Amino acid sequence: MSVLRRQFLKLTLGAAALPSFAPFAAAEGYPERPIHLIIGFTPGAATDLIGRLFAQSAAPLLGQQFVVENKPGAGSSIAAQYVARAQNDGYTLFVPALSTLTNEIASPSTLDMSRDFAPVALLADGTFVLAVNPGLKVNSVSALIELAKAKPGQLLYGTVGAGSLPHLCAEMFAQRAGLKLTHVPYPGSPQVVTDLVAGRIAMTFNVASTLLGQLAAGELLALAVASKTRSGALPNVPTMAEAGMPDFVASLWIGLLAPAGTPRPVVEKLAAAAHKAMHAPDTVATLHKQAYEPLDAGPDQFAAFIKSETERWSEVARAAGQPG
């Protein structure tokens, strides 16, 4: 069972059971035209991969195609603002990730995930990895810490932007280990990976699905995963706790949001489609290959989870010197 799933079960303990996911007749006539799915990161990023997998699997269930649009920038805030201003009729949806929430926490703006959106469903969560360029000649977290202490401020780490989950993970790592690292923000994960492979940056915290190809080819080296247990996709890579950093846990959840005020029957129909789509055998097999697990959370459970995650990562942001 994934860390996120354990956290989620604790969160919902004593609450109402998950919805029956059988409201397909509740939004009669919806959808009557293609649905626009807005993703706040570049093609090939983790959120993009899961969003497109959802769109492909859910389209036959809803009887309409999804038009996937990438609107990267500002840690996905540009895409989020676009959807928040869209008509709340269920035809414009947003694929948020934990990075979207941490960006909102670290860079407060007029946008509020709890206020400006109608939670639909959690889709999946993925393993987070600490990876380095092999040219560093380190093969453990302790060796990386030793190198970083010997070269304060000289090791560059790449993320998808200030306030993103990779940024907060790296800052938490630096704080706990007593390091001074230099942050290099990028518009998306593919650019981070390109520069990490080329040696222009030294390290990154990133979702495993973005790095598996380079790790398998030996172009990058995984030092640890940030989950409580080892990943089935990377069974030989220790957890951060095993590497000497207890209680260092993070995973990238990805969900589905509609603009606030979207009719509840439409939200429930989308949630039902999301549940069926993400738990279809072919979809689950694809998720597992990318170090992801499907999640079970309808609108109310996702809303409660957003509140819980906001509280958790606000504490991390404050500890990392972000507004939080």
Stockholm file with secondary structure:
# STOCKHOLM 1.0

chainA/1-324         MSVLRRQFLKLTLGAAALPSFAPFAAAEGYPERPIHLIIGFTPGAATDLIGRLFAQSAAPLLGQQFVVENKPGAGSSIAAQYVARAQNDGYTLFVPALSTLTNEIASPSTLDMSRDFAPVALLADGTFVLAVNPGLKVNSVSALIELAKAKPGQLLYGTVGAGSLPHLCAEMFAQRAGLKLTHVPYPGSPQVVTDLVAGRIAMTFNVASTLLGQLAAGELLALAVASKTRSGALPNVPTMAEAGMPDFVASLWIGLLAPAGTPRPVVEKLAAAAHKAMHAPDTVATLHKQAYEPLDAGPDQFAAFIKSETERWSEVARAAGQPG
#=GR chainA/1-324 SS CCHHHHHHHHHHTTSCCCCCSCCTTTTTTCCSSCEEEEESSCTTSHHHHHHHHHHHHHHHHHTSCEEEEECCCGGGHHHHHHHHTSCSSSSEEEECBHHHHHHHHHSCCSCCHHHHEEEEEEEEEEEEEEEECGGGCCCSHHHHHHHHHHSTTTCEEEESSTTSHHHHHHHHHHHHHTCCCEEEECSSHHHHHHHHHHTSSCEEEEEHHHHHHHHHTTSSEEEEESSSSCBTTBTTSCBTTTTTCTTCCCEEEEEEEEETTCCHHHHHHHHHHHHHHHTSHHHHHHHHHTTEEECCCCHHHHHHHHHHHHHHHHHHHHHTTSCC
#=GC SS_cons         CCHHHHHHHHHHTTSCCCCCSCCTTTTTTCCSSCEEEEESSCTTSHHHHHHHHHHHHHHHHHTSCEEEEECCCGGGHHHHHHHHTSCSSSSEEEECBHHHHHHHHHSCCSCCHHHHEEEEEEEEEEEEEEEECGGGCCCSHHHHHHHHHHSTTTCEEEESSTTSHHHHHHHHHHHHHTCCCEEEECSSHHHHHHHHHHTSSCEEEEEHHHHHHHHHTTSSEEEEESSSSCBTTBTTSCBTTTTTCTTCCCEEEEEEEEETTCCHHHHHHHHHHHHHHHTSHHHHHHHHHTTEEECCCCHHHHHHHHHHHHHHHHHHHHHTTSCC
//
